[in-house]
């Protein structure tokens, strides 16, 4: 039986932001791109991740729209290979209590992000048999 892999769920290129960007920059990017998760880079290197919850937390605690992303992004990036299964992704999300998985290829390059919503839509979306 063919089993779906994370590569099958990637819908778009990963949205990235430089670590020197501000909270204000991030809010504008998230709104424009309609995403709640960004990959943080320093040049060509992936150094962290940032969710809308992280942004809300820093705004609630500090209220500073000029704060730099590199100062508060999460540096513990949870990644899976693009050939990982949906089950492996769901297990990693549950284990780490996260809603997004960074997906990388065999060379370790980031190729996308898969969210818990992507998993649920694939498993239970319209046209899915749920016997």
RANOR-V357545 format. One record per backbone hydrogen bond with DSSP energy under -0.5 kcal/mol. CO is the residue of the C=O (numbers start at 1). NH is the residue of the N-H. E is the energy in kcal/mol with one decimal. If there is no record, write none. Layout:
# RANOR-V357545
co:CO nh:NH e:E
co:CO nh:NH e:E
This chain:
# RANOR-V357545
co:4 nh:86 e:-0.8
co:5 nh:8 e:-1.6
co:6 nh:9 e:-1.8
co:6 nh:10 e:-0.9
co:14 nh:16 e:-0.5
co:15 nh:39 e:-2.4
co:17 nh:41 e:-2.8
co:18 nh:21 e:-2.0
co:19 nh:70 e:-3.1
co:21 nh:69 e:-3.1
co:22 nh:26 e:-2.3
co:23 nh:27 e:-2.5
co:24 nh:28 e:-2.0
co:25 nh:29 e:-2.4
co:26 nh:30 e:-3.0
co:27 nh:31 e:-2.2
co:28 nh:32 e:-2.6
co:29 nh:33 e:-2.9
co:30 nh:34 e:-1.0
co:30 nh:35 e:-1.7
co:36 nh:52 e:-2.1
co:38 nh:50 e:-2.4
co:39 nh:17 e:-2.3
co:40 nh:47 e:-2.7
co:40 nh:48 e:-1.5
co:41 nh:19 e:-2.4
co:42 nh:45 e:-1.6
co:45 nh:42 e:-2.5
co:45 nh:47 e:-0.6
co:48 nh:40 e:-2.9
co:49 nh:74 e:-2.4
co:50 nh:38 e:-2.9
co:51 nh:55 e:-1.8
co:52 nh:56 e:-2.5
co:53 nh:57 e:-2.5
co:54 nh:58 e:-2.3
co:55 nh:59 e:-2.2
co:56 nh:60 e:-2.7
co:57 nh:61 e:-2.4
co:58 nh:62 e:-2.5
co:58 nh:63 e:-1.0
co:59 nh:63 e:-0.6
co:63 nh:65 e:-0.8
co:64 nh:67 e:-1.2
co:65 nh:24 e:-2.4
co:67 nh:23 e:-1.4
co:68 nh:71 e:-1.8
co:69 nh:72 e:-1.8
co:69 nh:73 e:-2.2
co:74 nh:49 e:-2.2
co:75 nh:77 e:-1.4
co:76 nh:78 e:-0.5
co:77 nh:79 e:-0.7
co:78 nh:102 e:-2.0
co:80 nh:104 e:-2.3
co:81 nh:84 e:-2.1
co:82 nh:7 e:-2.3
co:84 nh:6 e:-2.3
co:85 nh:89 e:-1.9
co:86 nh:90 e:-2.7
co:87 nh:91 e:-2.5
co:88 nh:92 e:-2.2
co:89 nh:93 e:-2.6
co:90 nh:94 e:-2.4
co:91 nh:95 e:-2.8
co:92 nh:96 e:-2.3
co:93 nh:97 e:-1.0
co:93 nh:98 e:-1.9
co:99 nh:116 e:-2.2
co:101 nh:114 e:-2.4
co:102 nh:80 e:-2.3
co:103 nh:111 e:-3.0
co:103 nh:112 e:-1.4
co:104 nh:82 e:-2.1
co:105 nh:108 e:-2.0
co:109 nh:105 e:-2.5
co:112 nh:103 e:-3.0
co:114 nh:101 e:-2.7
co:115 nh:119 e:-1.8
co:116 nh:120 e:-2.5
co:117 nh:121 e:-2.9
co:118 nh:122 e:-2.0
co:119 nh:123 e:-2.5
co:120 nh:124 e:-3.2
co:121 nh:125 e:-1.7
co:125 nh:128 e:-2.0
